[in-house]
Amino acid sequence: MDMLILTESLDVQNLEIQYEAAWALMNIVANKKSAEIQALFVPKVIIALIKLFDSTSDVNVANQVLLAIGNVIVIPSLVKQMMNFLANEEFIRTLSWVVANICHVKDQPTFGETGYDLLPILYQIVTKKDSEIIANSLWALTYLTDDGLEVLMNFEKSVIRDIVPHLTSSNIELKAASLHLLANIACGNDELTYSIIKYGTLEHLGKFLTGSNKEFKREAAWMLSNILAGTKKQIDAVFKAGLVHPLIELLKSDVEKIQEKAVWAITNIPLCGAKHHVFQLLDMDIIPPFCQCLNASRPYIIESTLEGIKMILEQCQERKEEVCQKLVECGAVENIKRYEKEGNKRAQEHARKIISEYFTN
Protein backbone atom coordinates (compact mmCIF):
# COMPACT_ATOMS: atom_id res chain seq x y z
CA MET A 1 0.00 0.00 0.00
CA ASP A 2 1.24 3.50 -0.91
CA MET A 3 2.76 5.24 2.12
CA LEU A 4 1.73 8.65 0.76
CA ILE A 5 -1.94 7.65 0.59
CA LEU A 6 -1.83 6.26 4.12
CA THR A 7 -0.13 9.39 5.41
CA GLU A 8 -2.67 11.68 3.78
CA SER A 9 -5.49 9.53 5.13
CA LEU A 10 -4.38 10.36 8.66
CA ASP A 11 -5.43 13.97 8.01
CA VAL A 12 -8.91 13.09 6.74
CA GLN A 13 -11.54 14.24 9.24
CA ASN A 14 -13.14 10.82 9.49
CA LEU A 15 -12.49 8.56 12.45
CA GLU A 16 -12.99 5.36 10.47
CA ILE A 17 -10.52 6.39 7.76
CA GLN A 18 -8.01 7.59 10.37
CA TYR A 19 -8.36 4.31 12.25
CA GLU A 20 -7.86 2.19 9.12
CA ALA A 21 -4.84 4.23 8.00
CA ALA A 22 -3.24 3.93 11.45
CA TRP A 23 -4.08 0.21 11.49
CA ALA A 24 -2.37 -0.29 8.12
CA LEU A 25 0.73 1.58 9.31
CA MET A 26 0.75 -0.47 12.50
CA ASN A 27 0.80 -3.66 10.41
CA ILE A 28 3.72 -2.33 8.39
CA VAL A 29 5.59 -1.84 11.68
CA ALA A 30 4.64 -5.30 12.91
CA ASN A 31 5.85 -7.06 9.78
CA LYS A 32 9.10 -5.24 9.10
CA LYS A 33 12.52 -5.45 10.66
CA SER A 34 13.81 -2.43 12.57
CA ALA A 35 16.05 -1.11 9.77
CA GLU A 36 13.22 -1.38 7.24
CA ILE A 37 10.87 0.44 9.60
CA GLN A 38 13.29 3.32 9.97
CA ALA A 39 13.64 3.50 6.17
CA LEU A 40 9.88 3.43 5.59
CA PHE A 41 8.91 5.85 8.33
CA VAL A 42 10.21 9.02 6.79
CA PRO A 43 9.78 12.20 8.87
CA LYS A 44 6.55 13.13 7.03
CA VAL A 45 4.90 9.86 8.13
CA ILE A 46 6.08 10.19 11.73
CA ILE A 47 4.95 13.80 11.93
CA ALA A 48 1.51 12.88 10.59
CA LEU A 49 1.16 10.10 13.17
CA ILE A 50 2.23 12.36 16.01
CA LYS A 51 -0.09 15.12 14.85
CA LEU A 52 -3.03 12.73 14.81
CA PHE A 53 -2.16 11.23 18.17
CA ASP A 54 -1.79 14.66 19.72
CA SER A 55 -5.18 15.85 18.44
CA THR A 56 -7.49 12.85 18.52
CA SER A 57 -10.12 12.38 21.19
CA ASP A 58 -10.91 8.83 20.06
CA VAL A 59 -9.23 6.11 22.09
CA ASN A 60 -9.36 3.53 19.27
CA VAL A 61 -7.56 5.83 16.86
CA ALA A 62 -5.05 6.78 19.58
CA ASN A 63 -4.43 3.09 20.27
CA GLN A 64 -3.64 2.27 16.64
CA VAL A 65 -1.42 5.31 16.20
CA LEU A 66 0.52 4.49 19.35
CA LEU A 67 1.08 0.92 18.14
CA ALA A 68 2.42 2.28 14.85
CA ILE A 69 4.96 4.64 16.37
CA GLY A 70 5.85 2.55 19.42
CA ASN A 71 8.87 0.86 17.87
CA VAL A 72 10.09 3.90 16.02
CA ILE A 73 10.66 7.01 18.10
CA VAL A 74 10.42 8.69 21.51
CA ILE A 75 8.45 11.94 21.37
CA PRO A 76 8.15 14.37 24.34
CA SER A 77 4.68 15.56 23.34
CA LEU A 78 3.26 12.03 23.54
CA VAL A 79 3.55 11.78 27.31
CA LYS A 80 0.88 14.33 28.21
CA GLN A 81 -1.56 12.90 25.68
CA MET A 82 -1.01 9.39 27.02
CA MET A 83 -2.35 10.48 30.38
CA ASN A 84 -5.73 11.32 28.81
CA PHE A 85 -6.58 7.69 28.03
CA LEU A 86 -5.45 5.84 31.16
CA ALA A 87 -9.02 4.84 31.98
CA ASN A 88 -9.19 2.59 28.91
CA GLU A 89 -7.73 -0.89 29.49
CA GLU A 90 -6.99 -1.68 25.84
CA PHE A 91 -5.14 1.60 25.46
CA ILE A 92 -3.18 0.91 28.66
CA ARG A 93 -2.20 -2.50 27.31
CA THR A 94 -0.84 -0.91 24.14
CA LEU A 95 0.77 1.88 26.14
CA SER A 96 2.56 -0.54 28.47
CA TRP A 97 3.99 -2.42 25.47
CA VAL A 98 5.07 0.78 23.74
CA VAL A 99 6.68 2.26 26.84
CA ALA A 100 8.57 -0.99 27.49
CA ASN A 101 9.96 -0.80 23.96
CA ILE A 102 10.83 2.87 24.33
CA CYS A 103 12.67 2.22 27.60
CA HIS A 104 14.48 -0.76 26.08
CA VAL A 105 16.26 1.58 23.65
CA LYS A 106 17.12 4.21 26.24
CA ASP A 107 20.56 4.70 24.69
CA GLN A 108 18.98 6.67 21.85
CA PRO A 109 20.08 10.35 21.87
CA THR A 110 16.51 11.61 22.35
CA PHE A 111 15.79 9.38 25.30
CA GLY A 112 17.57 11.41 27.95
CA GLU A 113 15.27 14.34 27.25
CA THR A 114 12.01 12.42 27.32
CA GLY A 115 12.26 8.86 28.62
CA TYR A 116 12.25 9.65 32.32
CA ASP A 117 9.05 11.66 31.87
CA LEU A 118 7.40 8.24 31.49
CA LEU A 119 7.88 7.38 35.17
CA PRO A 120 4.58 8.92 36.41
CA ILE A 121 2.69 6.90 33.80
CA LEU A 122 4.50 3.69 34.76
CA TYR A 123 3.80 4.28 38.46
CA GLN A 124 0.11 4.39 37.60
CA ILE A 125 -0.19 1.43 35.24
CA VAL A 126 1.90 -0.88 37.43
CA THR A 127 -1.08 -0.94 39.82
CA LYS A 128 -3.47 -2.39 37.22
CA LYS A 129 -4.85 -5.94 37.44
CA ASP A 130 -3.94 -7.25 33.98
CA SER A 131 -0.75 -9.36 34.17
CA GLU A 132 0.39 -8.41 30.64
CA ILE A 133 0.06 -4.70 31.41
CA ILE A 134 1.89 -5.07 34.73
CA ALA A 135 4.71 -7.16 33.22
CA ASN A 136 5.27 -4.61 30.44
CA SER A 137 5.32 -1.71 32.88
CA LEU A 138 7.71 -3.57 35.21
CA TRP A 139 10.09 -4.33 32.32
CA ALA A 140 9.95 -0.65 31.37
CA LEU A 141 10.90 0.32 34.92
CA THR A 142 13.60 -2.35 34.84
CA TYR A 143 15.14 -0.92 31.67
CA LEU A 144 15.02 2.57 33.17
CA THR A 145 16.77 1.44 36.35
CA ASP A 146 19.43 -0.72 34.68
CA ASP A 147 22.53 1.33 35.51
CA GLY A 148 20.15 4.24 36.08
CA LEU A 149 21.41 5.75 39.32
CA GLU A 150 19.54 9.00 38.67
CA VAL A 151 16.24 7.15 38.36
CA LEU A 152 16.91 5.11 41.49
CA MET A 153 17.68 8.20 43.53
CA ASN A 154 14.24 9.56 42.63
CA PHE A 155 12.33 6.27 42.58
CA GLU A 156 8.92 6.32 44.20
CA LYS A 157 9.33 3.99 47.20
CA SER A 158 5.61 3.27 47.59
CA VAL A 159 5.60 1.51 44.20
CA ILE A 160 7.72 -1.26 45.75
CA ARG A 161 4.66 -2.30 47.76
CA ASP A 162 2.84 -3.01 44.47
CA ILE A 163 5.75 -4.95 42.98
CA VAL A 164 6.57 -7.42 45.77
CA PRO A 165 3.35 -9.52 45.57
CA HIS A 166 4.16 -10.42 41.96
CA LEU A 167 7.14 -12.47 43.17
CA THR A 168 4.60 -15.22 43.85
CA SER A 169 2.82 -14.89 40.50
CA SER A 170 2.18 -17.99 38.38
CA ASN A 171 3.04 -15.82 35.36
CA ILE A 172 6.77 -16.44 34.76
CA GLU A 173 7.24 -13.21 32.80
CA LEU A 174 5.65 -11.17 35.56
CA LYS A 175 7.69 -12.95 38.22
CA ALA A 176 10.94 -12.41 36.28
CA ALA A 177 10.24 -8.71 35.71
CA SER A 178 9.43 -8.19 39.40
CA LEU A 179 12.56 -9.97 40.61
CA HIS A 180 14.86 -8.09 38.22
CA LEU A 181 13.33 -4.71 39.05
CA LEU A 182 13.62 -5.28 42.80
CA ALA A 183 17.24 -6.36 42.31
CA ASN A 184 17.85 -3.08 40.47
CA ILE A 185 16.15 -1.09 43.22
CA ALA A 186 18.38 -2.78 45.81
CA CYS A 187 21.31 -0.99 44.12
CA GLY A 188 19.88 2.31 45.34
CA ASN A 189 20.11 4.04 48.69
CA ASP A 190 19.34 2.64 52.15
CA GLU A 191 15.80 4.05 52.06
CA LEU A 192 14.97 2.01 48.96
CA THR A 193 16.57 -1.10 50.45
CA TYR A 194 14.62 -0.56 53.66
CA SER A 195 11.40 -0.43 51.61
CA ILE A 196 12.33 -3.67 49.85
CA ILE A 197 12.68 -5.34 53.26
CA LYS A 198 9.66 -3.54 54.77
CA TYR A 199 7.26 -4.77 52.08
CA GLY A 200 8.24 -8.43 52.53
CA THR A 201 10.64 -9.16 49.67
CA LEU A 202 13.00 -11.30 51.75
CA GLU A 203 10.36 -13.86 52.67
CA HIS A 204 10.02 -14.75 48.97
CA LEU A 205 13.70 -15.00 48.02
CA GLY A 206 14.37 -18.42 49.54
CA LYS A 207 12.41 -20.21 46.84
CA PHE A 208 14.38 -18.39 44.14
CA LEU A 209 17.72 -19.29 45.73
CA THR A 210 16.82 -22.98 46.07
CA GLY A 211 14.69 -23.42 42.93
CA SER A 212 15.68 -24.87 39.57
CA ASN A 213 15.61 -21.65 37.55
CA LYS A 214 19.24 -20.54 37.21
CA GLU A 215 18.45 -16.98 36.18
CA PHE A 216 16.19 -16.56 39.21
CA LYS A 217 19.00 -17.86 41.45
CA ARG A 218 21.42 -15.34 39.96
CA GLU A 219 18.98 -12.44 40.32
CA ALA A 220 18.11 -13.30 43.92
CA ALA A 221 21.77 -13.67 44.92
CA TRP A 222 22.58 -10.38 43.20
CA MET A 223 19.76 -8.62 45.07
CA LEU A 224 21.01 -10.01 48.39
CA SER A 225 24.59 -8.96 47.61
CA ASN A 226 23.33 -5.37 47.36
CA ILE A 227 21.20 -5.62 50.50
CA LEU A 228 24.15 -7.11 52.41
CA ALA A 229 26.28 -4.19 51.25
CA GLY A 230 24.07 -1.90 53.33
CA THR A 231 23.47 -1.33 57.01
CA LYS A 232 23.90 -3.77 59.86
CA LYS A 233 20.09 -3.83 60.28
CA GLN A 234 19.76 -4.95 56.66
CA ILE A 235 22.28 -7.73 57.28
CA ASP A 236 20.35 -8.74 60.42
CA ALA A 237 17.19 -9.00 58.29
CA VAL A 238 18.87 -11.33 55.77
CA PHE A 239 20.09 -13.63 58.56
CA LYS A 240 16.66 -13.55 60.23
CA ALA A 241 14.98 -14.49 56.94
CA GLY A 242 17.16 -17.63 56.76
CA LEU A 243 18.76 -16.63 53.47
CA VAL A 244 22.44 -17.00 54.34
CA HIS A 245 22.40 -20.82 54.29
CA PRO A 246 21.01 -20.91 50.71
CA LEU A 247 23.64 -18.36 49.68
CA ILE A 248 26.37 -20.61 51.08
CA GLU A 249 24.96 -23.49 49.02
CA LEU A 250 25.19 -21.32 45.88
CA LEU A 251 28.94 -20.98 46.47
CA LYS A 252 29.11 -24.56 45.23
CA SER A 253 27.25 -23.77 41.98
CA ASP A 254 28.85 -24.89 38.73
CA VAL A 255 27.39 -21.79 37.07
CA GLU A 256 29.97 -19.10 37.72
CA LYS A 257 27.54 -16.22 37.18
CA ILE A 258 25.56 -17.60 40.13
CA GLN A 259 28.65 -18.42 42.16
CA GLU A 260 29.99 -14.89 41.56
CA LYS A 261 26.87 -13.22 42.99
CA ALA A 262 26.91 -15.57 45.99
CA VAL A 263 30.57 -14.74 46.66
CA TRP A 264 29.80 -11.01 46.53
CA ALA A 265 26.94 -11.51 48.96
CA ILE A 266 28.99 -13.52 51.47
CA THR A 267 31.98 -11.15 51.21
CA ASN A 268 29.74 -8.17 52.00
CA ILE A 269 28.88 -9.66 55.41
CA PRO A 270 32.36 -9.22 56.94
CA LEU A 271 32.88 -6.05 54.89
CA CYS A 272 29.74 -4.26 56.08
CA GLY A 273 28.54 -6.28 59.05
CA ALA A 274 29.39 -6.58 62.71
CA LYS A 275 31.51 -9.14 64.53
CA HIS A 276 28.46 -11.21 65.50
CA HIS A 277 27.52 -11.56 61.83
CA VAL A 278 30.95 -13.03 61.08
CA PHE A 279 30.61 -15.38 64.05
CA GLN A 280 27.28 -16.54 62.63
CA LEU A 281 29.03 -17.30 59.33
CA LEU A 282 31.69 -19.31 61.14
CA ASP A 283 29.00 -21.24 63.01
CA MET A 284 27.59 -22.15 59.58
CA ASP A 285 31.03 -23.57 58.64
CA ILE A 286 31.54 -20.96 55.91
CA ILE A 287 35.28 -21.49 55.35
CA PRO A 288 35.37 -24.76 53.30
CA PRO A 289 32.66 -23.86 50.74
CA PHE A 290 33.87 -20.26 50.52
CA CYS A 291 37.44 -21.34 49.82
CA GLN A 292 36.29 -23.63 47.01
CA CYS A 293 35.67 -20.43 45.07
CA LEU A 294 39.45 -19.85 44.92
CA ASN A 295 39.42 -22.45 42.13
CA ALA A 296 37.05 -20.40 39.94
CA SER A 297 38.09 -19.20 36.50
CA ARG A 298 36.63 -15.69 36.90
CA PRO A 299 39.21 -13.27 38.35
CA TYR A 300 36.58 -11.26 40.23
CA ILE A 301 35.36 -14.37 42.05
CA ILE A 302 38.91 -15.07 43.24
CA GLU A 303 39.50 -11.44 44.20
CA SER A 304 36.22 -11.22 46.16
CA THR A 305 36.86 -14.53 47.89
CA LEU A 306 40.33 -13.43 49.01
CA GLU A 307 38.90 -10.14 50.25
CA GLY A 308 36.20 -12.03 52.15
CA ILE A 309 38.74 -14.34 53.81
CA LYS A 310 40.89 -11.35 54.77
CA MET A 311 37.89 -9.53 56.29
CA ILE A 312 36.71 -12.62 58.20
CA LEU A 313 40.16 -12.93 59.77
CA GLU A 314 40.20 -9.24 60.67
CA GLN A 315 36.73 -9.36 62.22
CA CYS A 316 37.15 -12.47 64.36
CA GLN A 317 40.39 -12.12 66.31
CA GLU A 318 38.90 -14.19 69.15
CA ARG A 319 38.43 -17.13 66.75
CA LYS A 320 41.48 -16.47 64.58
CA GLU A 321 43.14 -19.81 65.32
CA GLU A 322 39.94 -21.68 64.45
CA VAL A 323 39.71 -19.89 61.10
CA CYS A 324 43.39 -20.43 60.29
CA GLN A 325 43.05 -24.13 61.07
CA LYS A 326 40.02 -24.39 58.77
CA LEU A 327 41.98 -22.66 56.00
CA VAL A 328 44.81 -25.16 56.38
CA GLU A 329 42.50 -28.19 56.51
CA CYS A 330 40.60 -27.28 53.35
CA GLY A 331 43.81 -26.62 51.39
CA ALA A 332 43.10 -22.91 50.95
CA VAL A 333 46.48 -21.70 52.22
CA GLU A 334 48.37 -23.14 49.25
CA ASN A 335 45.91 -21.46 46.89
CA ILE A 336 46.27 -18.15 48.72
CA LYS A 337 50.08 -18.39 48.48
CA ARG A 338 49.74 -18.99 44.74
CA TYR A 339 47.70 -15.82 44.34
CA GLU A 340 50.45 -13.76 45.95
CA LYS A 341 52.06 -13.87 42.50
CA GLU A 342 49.10 -14.68 40.23
CA GLY A 343 45.83 -12.92 39.47
CA ASN A 344 45.05 -9.23 39.35
CA LYS A 345 46.71 -6.60 41.53
CA ARG A 346 43.96 -6.47 44.17
CA ALA A 347 43.87 -10.26 44.48
CA GLN A 348 47.64 -10.31 45.03
CA GLU A 349 47.36 -7.60 47.69
CA HIS A 350 44.67 -9.53 49.58
CA ALA A 351 46.67 -12.78 49.34
CA ARG A 352 49.89 -11.17 50.58
CA LYS A 353 48.16 -9.62 53.55
CA ILE A 354 46.56 -12.92 54.58
CA ILE A 355 49.83 -14.82 54.35
CA SER A 356 52.02 -12.13 55.97
CA GLU A 357 49.69 -11.53 58.91
CA TYR A 358 48.40 -15.02 59.65
CA PHE A 359 50.70 -17.65 58.10
CA THR A 360 54.27 -16.33 58.35
CA ASN A 361 55.22 -19.21 60.65
LOVEX-394850 format. One record per residue (C-alpha): y negated, x, z; residue number from 0. Coordinates in steps of 0.25 Angstrom, whole numbers, plus 5000, padded with zeros to 4 digits. Each point is the difference from the previous one (the first is absolute). Example, Ala and Ser with C-alpha at 12.3 -4.5 7.8 and 13.67 -1.06 7.14 Angstrom:
REM LOVEX-394850
ATOM_5018_5049_5031_0
ATOM_4986_5006_4998_1
REM end
This chain:
REM LOVEX-394850
ATOM_5000_5000_5000_0
ATOM_4986_5005_4996_1
ATOM_4993_5006_5012_2
ATOM_4986_4996_4995_3
ATOM_5004_4985_4999_4
ATOM_5006_5001_5014_5
ATOM_4987_5006_5006_6
ATOM_4991_4990_4993_7
ATOM_5009_4989_5006_8
ATOM_4997_5004_5014_9
ATOM_4985_4996_4997_10
ATOM_5004_4986_4995_11
ATOM_4995_4990_5010_12
ATOM_5014_4993_5001_13
ATOM_5009_5003_5012_14
ATOM_5013_4998_4992_15
ATOM_4995_5010_4989_16
ATOM_4996_5010_5010_17
ATOM_5013_4999_5008_18
ATOM_5008_5002_4987_19
ATOM_4992_5012_4996_20
ATOM_5001_5006_5014_21
ATOM_5015_4997_5000_22
ATOM_5002_5007_4986_23
ATOM_4993_5012_5005_24
ATOM_5008_5000_5013_25
ATOM_5013_5000_4992_26
ATOM_4994_5012_4992_27
ATOM_4998_5007_5013_28
ATOM_5014_4997_5005_29
ATOM_5007_5004_4987_30
ATOM_4993_5013_4997_31
ATOM_5001_5014_5007_32
ATOM_4988_5005_5007_33
ATOM_4994_5009_4989_34
ATOM_5002_4989_4990_35
ATOM_4992_4990_5009_36
ATOM_4989_5010_5002_37
ATOM_4999_5002_4985_38
ATOM_5000_4985_4997_39
ATOM_4991_4996_5011_40
ATOM_4987_5005_4994_41
ATOM_4987_4998_5008_42
ATOM_4996_4987_4993_43
ATOM_5014_4994_5005_44
ATOM_4998_5004_5014_45
ATOM_4986_4996_5001_46
ATOM_5003_4986_4994_47
ATOM_5012_4999_5011_48
ATOM_4991_5004_5011_49
ATOM_4989_4991_4995_50
ATOM_5009_4988_5000_51
ATOM_5006_5003_5014_52
ATOM_4986_5002_5006_53
ATOM_4996_4986_4995_54
ATOM_5012_4991_5000_55
ATOM_5001_4990_5011_56
ATOM_5015_4996_4995_57
ATOM_5011_5007_5008_58
ATOM_5010_5000_4989_59
ATOM_4991_5007_4990_60
ATOM_4996_5010_5011_61
ATOM_5015_5002_5003_62
ATOM_5003_5003_4986_63
ATOM_4988_5009_4998_64
ATOM_5003_5008_5012_65
ATOM_5014_5002_4996_66
ATOM_4995_5006_4986_67
ATOM_4990_5010_5006_68
ATOM_5009_5003_5013_69
ATOM_5007_5012_4993_70
ATOM_4987_5005_4993_71
ATOM_4988_5003_5008_72
ATOM_4993_4999_5014_73
ATOM_4987_4992_4999_74
ATOM_4991_4999_5012_75
ATOM_4995_4986_4996_76
ATOM_5014_4994_5001_77
ATOM_5001_5001_5015_78
ATOM_4990_4990_5004_79
ATOM_5005_4990_4990_80
ATOM_5014_5002_5005_81
ATOM_4996_4995_5014_82
ATOM_4997_4986_4993_83
ATOM_5014_4997_4997_84
ATOM_5008_5004_5013_85
ATOM_5004_4986_5003_86
ATOM_5009_4999_4988_87
ATOM_5014_5006_5002_88
ATOM_5003_5003_4985_89
ATOM_4987_5007_4999_90
ATOM_5002_5008_5013_91
ATOM_5014_5004_4994_92
ATOM_4994_5006_4988_93
ATOM_4988_5006_5008_94
ATOM_5010_5007_5009_95
ATOM_5008_5006_4988_96
ATOM_4987_5004_4993_97
ATOM_4994_5007_5012_98
ATOM_5013_5007_5003_99
ATOM_4999_5006_4986_100
ATOM_4986_5003_5001_101
ATOM_5002_5008_5013_102
ATOM_5012_5007_4994_103
ATOM_4991_5007_4991_104
ATOM_4989_5003_5010_105
ATOM_4998_5014_4994_106
ATOM_4992_4994_4988_107
ATOM_4986_5004_5000_108
ATOM_4995_4986_5002_109
ATOM_5008_4997_5012_110
ATOM_4992_5007_5011_111
ATOM_4989_4991_4997_112
ATOM_5007_4987_5000_113
ATOM_5015_5001_5005_114
ATOM_4996_5000_5015_115
ATOM_4992_4987_4998_116
ATOM_5014_4994_4999_117
ATOM_5003_5002_5015_118
ATOM_4994_4986_5005_119
ATOM_5008_4993_4989_120
ATOM_5013_5007_5004_121
ATOM_4998_4997_5015_122
ATOM_4999_4985_4996_123
ATOM_5012_4999_4991_124
ATOM_5010_5009_5009_125
ATOM_5000_4988_5009_126
ATOM_5006_4990_4990_127
ATOM_5014_4995_5001_128
ATOM_5005_5003_4986_129
ATOM_5008_5013_5001_130
ATOM_4997_5005_4986_131
ATOM_4985_4998_5003_132
ATOM_5001_5008_5013_133
ATOM_5009_5011_4994_134
ATOM_4989_5002_4989_135
ATOM_4989_5000_5010_136
ATOM_5007_5010_5009_137
ATOM_5003_5009_4988_138
ATOM_4986_5000_4996_139
ATOM_4996_5004_5015_140
ATOM_5010_5010_4999_141
ATOM_4995_5007_4988_142
ATOM_4986_4999_5006_143
ATOM_5004_5007_5012_144
ATOM_5009_5011_4994_145
ATOM_4992_5012_5003_146
ATOM_4988_4991_5002_147
ATOM_4994_5005_5013_148
ATOM_4987_4992_4998_149
ATOM_5007_4987_4998_150
ATOM_5009_5003_5013_151
ATOM_4987_5003_5008_152
ATOM_4995_4986_4997_153
ATOM_5013_4992_4999_154
ATOM_5000_4987_5007_155
ATOM_5009_5001_5012_156
ATOM_5003_4985_5001_157
ATOM_5007_5000_4987_158
ATOM_5011_5009_5006_159
ATOM_5004_4988_5008_160
ATOM_5003_4992_4987_161
ATOM_5008_5012_4994_162
ATOM_5010_5003_5011_163
ATOM_5008_4987_4999_164
ATOM_5004_5004_4986_165
ATOM_5008_5012_5005_166
ATOM_5011_4989_5002_167
ATOM_4999_4993_4987_168
ATOM_5012_4998_4992_169
ATOM_4991_5003_4987_170
ATOM_5003_5015_4998_171
ATOM_4987_5002_4992_172
ATOM_4992_4994_5011_173
ATOM_5007_5008_5011_174
ATOM_4998_5013_4992_175
ATOM_4985_4997_4998_176
ATOM_4998_4997_5015_177
ATOM_5007_5012_5004_178
ATOM_4992_5009_4991_179
ATOM_4987_4994_5003_180
ATOM_5002_5001_5015_181
ATOM_5004_5015_4998_182
ATOM_4987_5002_4993_183
ATOM_4992_4994_5011_184
ATOM_5007_5009_5010_185
ATOM_4993_5011_4993_186
ATOM_4987_4995_5005_187
ATOM_4993_5000_5014_188
ATOM_5005_4997_5014_189
ATOM_4995_4986_4999_190
ATOM_5008_4997_4988_191
ATOM_5012_5006_5006_192
ATOM_4998_4992_5013_193
ATOM_5000_4988_4991_194
ATOM_5013_5003_4993_195
ATOM_5006_5002_5014_196
ATOM_4993_4988_5006_197
ATOM_5005_4990_4989_198
ATOM_5015_5004_5002_199
ATOM_5003_5010_4989_200
ATOM_5008_5009_5008_201
ATOM_5010_4989_5004_202
ATOM_5004_4999_4985_203
ATOM_5001_5015_4996_204
ATOM_5014_5002_5006_205
ATOM_5007_4993_4989_206
ATOM_4993_5008_4990_207
ATOM_5003_5013_5006_208
ATOM_5015_4996_5001_209
ATOM_5002_4992_4988_210
ATOM_5005_5004_4986_211
ATOM_4988_4999_4992_212
ATOM_4995_5015_4999_213
ATOM_4986_4997_4996_214
ATOM_4998_4991_5012_215
ATOM_5005_5011_5009_216
ATOM_4990_5010_4994_217
ATOM_4989_4990_5001_218
ATOM_5003_4996_5015_219
ATOM_5002_5015_5004_220
ATOM_4987_5003_4993_221
ATOM_4992_4989_5007_222
ATOM_5006_5005_5014_223
ATOM_4996_5014_4996_224
ATOM_4985_4995_4999_225
ATOM_5001_4992_5013_226
ATOM_5006_5012_5008_227
ATOM_4989_5008_4995_228
ATOM_4991_4991_5008_229
ATOM_4997_4998_5015_230
ATOM_5010_5002_5011_231
ATOM_5000_4984_5002_232
ATOM_5005_4999_4986_233
ATOM_5011_5010_5002_234
ATOM_5004_4992_5013_235
ATOM_5001_4988_4991_236
ATOM_5009_5006_4990_237
ATOM_5010_5005_5011_238
ATOM_4999_4987_5007_239
ATOM_5004_4993_4987_240
ATOM_5013_5009_4999_241
ATOM_4996_5006_4987_242
ATOM_5001_5015_5003_243
ATOM_5015_5000_5000_244
ATOM_5001_4994_4986_245
ATOM_4989_5011_4996_246
ATOM_5009_5010_5005_247
ATOM_5012_4995_4992_248
ATOM_4991_5001_4988_249
ATOM_4999_5015_5002_250
ATOM_5014_5000_4995_251
ATOM_4997_4993_4987_252
ATOM_5005_5006_4987_253
ATOM_4987_4995_4993_254
ATOM_4989_5010_5003_255
ATOM_4989_4990_4998_256
ATOM_5005_4992_5012_257
ATOM_5004_5013_5008_258
ATOM_4986_5005_4997_259
ATOM_4993_4987_5006_260
ATOM_5009_5001_5012_261
ATOM_4997_5014_5003_262
ATOM_4985_4997_4999_263
ATOM_5002_4989_5010_264
ATOM_5008_5008_5010_265
ATOM_4991_5012_4999_266
ATOM_4988_4991_5003_267
ATOM_5006_4997_5014_268
ATOM_4998_5013_5006_269
ATOM_4987_5003_4992_270
ATOM_4993_4987_5004_271
ATOM_5008_4995_5012_272
ATOM_5001_5004_5015_273
ATOM_5011_5008_5007_274
ATOM_5008_4988_5004_275
ATOM_5001_4996_4985_276
ATOM_5006_5014_4997_277
ATOM_5010_4998_5012_278
ATOM_5004_4987_4995_279
ATOM_5003_5007_4986_280
ATOM_5008_5011_5008_281
ATOM_5008_4989_5007_282
ATOM_5004_4994_4986_283
ATOM_5005_5014_4997_284
ATOM_4990_5002_4989_285
ATOM_5002_5015_4997_286
ATOM_5013_5000_4992_287
ATOM_4996_4990_4990_288
ATOM_4986_5004_4999_289
ATOM_5004_5015_4997_290
ATOM_5010_4995_4989_291
ATOM_4987_4998_4992_292
ATOM_4997_5015_5000_293
ATOM_5011_5000_4989_294
ATOM_4992_4990_4991_295
ATOM_4995_5004_4986_296
ATOM_4986_4995_5002_297
ATOM_4990_5010_5005_298
ATOM_4992_4989_5008_299
ATOM_5012_4995_5007_300
ATOM_5003_5015_5005_301
ATOM_4986_5002_5004_302
ATOM_4999_4987_5008_303
ATOM_5013_5002_5007_304
ATOM_4996_5014_5004_305
ATOM_4987_4995_5005_306
ATOM_5007_4989_5008_307
ATOM_5009_5010_5006_308
ATOM_4988_5009_5004_309
ATOM_4993_4988_5006_310
ATOM_5012_4995_5008_311
ATOM_5002_5014_5006_312
ATOM_4985_5000_5004_313
ATOM_5000_4986_5006_314
ATOM_5013_5002_5008_315
ATOM_4998_5013_5008_316
ATOM_5009_4994_5012_317
ATOM_5012_4998_4990_318
ATOM_4997_5012_4991_319
ATOM_5013_5007_5003_320
ATOM_5008_4987_4997_321
ATOM_4993_4999_4986_322
ATOM_5002_5015_4997_323
ATOM_5015_4998_5003_324
ATOM_5001_4988_4991_325
ATOM_4993_5008_4989_326
ATOM_5010_5011_5002_327
ATOM_5012_4991_5000_328
ATOM_4996_4992_4987_329
ATOM_4997_5013_4993_330
ATOM_4986_4997_4998_331
ATOM_4995_5014_5005_332
ATOM_5006_5007_4988_333
ATOM_4993_4991_4991_334
ATOM_4987_5001_5007_335
ATOM_5001_5015_4999_336
ATOM_5002_4999_4985_337
ATOM_4987_4992_4998_338
ATOM_4992_5011_5007_339
ATOM_5000_5006_4986_340
ATOM_5004_4988_4991_341
ATOM_4993_4987_4997_342
ATOM_4985_4997_4999_343
ATOM_4989_5007_5009_344
ATOM_5000_4989_5011_345
ATOM_5015_4999_5001_346
ATOM_5000_5016_5002_347
ATOM_4989_4998_5011_348
ATOM_5008_4990_5007_349
ATOM_5013_5008_4999_350
ATOM_4994_5013_5005_351
ATOM_4993_4993_5012_352
ATOM_5014_4993_5004_353
ATOM_5007_5013_4999_354
ATOM_4990_5009_5007_355
ATOM_4997_4991_5012_356
ATOM_5014_4995_5003_357
ATOM_5011_5009_4993_358
ATOM_4994_5014_5001_359
ATOM_5012_5004_5010_360
REM end
